[in-house]
Amino acid sequence: MQVTDWTYEEFRAFAMLFAANADSHITPDEEDLIRPTLTPGQYEHVKKRFLECSDAEALDTLLLCKEKYCSKPGDKERVLADMRSIYEAHHGFEQIEREVHHMFERLFK
């Protein structure tokens, strides 16, 4: 499945995996926040796709999907709020995560 065929929930999961990986690892607590809106198969597909990407490829994927899923200010805020929930999942909003979040605020304009 092409990323352009993803549902919003798949795009959201990919963005949240990117956020979770800001500190170079994805914790079980973070995954527990990401999984609920997807079937197990969808989650595994999105996670596999994410893990196969370099950082640059993951950013390209998010930017490609941005037009479809973040065309309105409310959409952008919803994705950013989902990402923030990941940053705060296990240890608060650390410096690296604040920087990644700020980058996404700028990218999703």
C-alpha positions in Angstrom: 0.0 0.0 0.0 1.3 3.4 -1.0 1.4 6.1 1.7 -0.9 8.2 -0.4 -3.5 5.5 0.1 -3.1 5.5 3.9 -6.1 6.4 6.2 -5.8 9.3 8.6 -5.2 6.8 11.4 -2.2 5.2 9.5 -0.7 8.7 8.9 -1.3 9.6 12.5 0.4 6.3 13.7 3.4 7.0 11.4 3.7 10.6 12.8 3.5 9.3 16.3 6.1 6.7 15.7 8.4 9.4 14.4 7.7 11.4 17.6 8.3 8.3 19.8 11.6 7.7 18.1 12.9 11.3 18.7 15.0 9.9 21.5 16.1 6.9 19.4 13.8 4.3 20.9 10.1 3.5 20.9 8.8 2.3 24.3 5.9 -0.1 25.0 4.0 2.8 26.7 4.4 4.9 23.5 3.2 2.0 21.3 0.2 1.6 23.6 -0.8 5.2 22.7 -0.4 4.6 19.0 -2.1 1.2 18.5 -5.7 1.8 19.5 -7.0 3.3 16.3 -5.5 0.7 14.0 -6.0 -3.0 13.5 -3.0 -5.1 14.5 -2.2 -5.6 10.8 -2.4 -1.9 10.0 -0.1 -1.1 13.0 2.5 -3.7 12.0 2.4 -2.4 8.4 2.9 1.2 9.4 5.6 0.3 12.0 7.5 -1.8 9.5 7.4 1.0 7.0 8.6 3.5 9.6 11.5 1.2 10.7 12.6 0.7 7.1 12.9 4.5 6.6 15.8 6.7 7.2 15.0 10.0 9.1 15.0 11.8 5.8 12.6 9.2 4.2 10.3 9.4 7.2 10.2 13.2 6.9 9.5 12.9 3.2 6.6 10.5 3.9 5.1 12.9 6.5 5.5 15.9 4.1 3.9 13.9 1.3 0.9 13.1 3.5 0.7 16.6 5.0 -1.4 18.0 2.2 -4.0 15.3 2.5 -4.2 15.2 6.3 -3.1 18.6 7.5 -4.8 21.0 5.1 -6.8 22.8 7.8 -5.5 24.4 11.0 -7.6 22.0 13.1 -6.0 19.0 11.4 -2.5 20.3 12.1 -3.3 20.9 15.7 -4.8 17.4 16.1 -1.6 15.7 14.7 0.7 17.9 16.8 -1.4 17.1 20.0 -1.1 13.4 19.2 2.6 13.8 18.8 2.9 15.7 22.1 1.0 13.0 23.9 3.8 10.6 22.8 6.6 12.9 24.0 4.9 13.1 27.4 4.1 9.4 27.7 7.0 8.2 29.8 9.3 11.0 30.9 8.0 14.4 30.0 8.9 16.7 27.2 12.7 16.5 26.9 14.8 19.0 24.9 15.2 16.8 21.8 11.5 16.2 21.7 10.7 19.9 22.1 13.0 20.5 19.1 11.3 17.8 17.0 7.9 19.2 17.9 9.0 22.7 17.0 10.2 21.4 13.6 6.8 19.8 13.0 5.0 23.0 13.9 7.0 24.7 11.2 6.6 21.8 8.7 2.9 21.5 9.1 2.2 25.2 8.4 
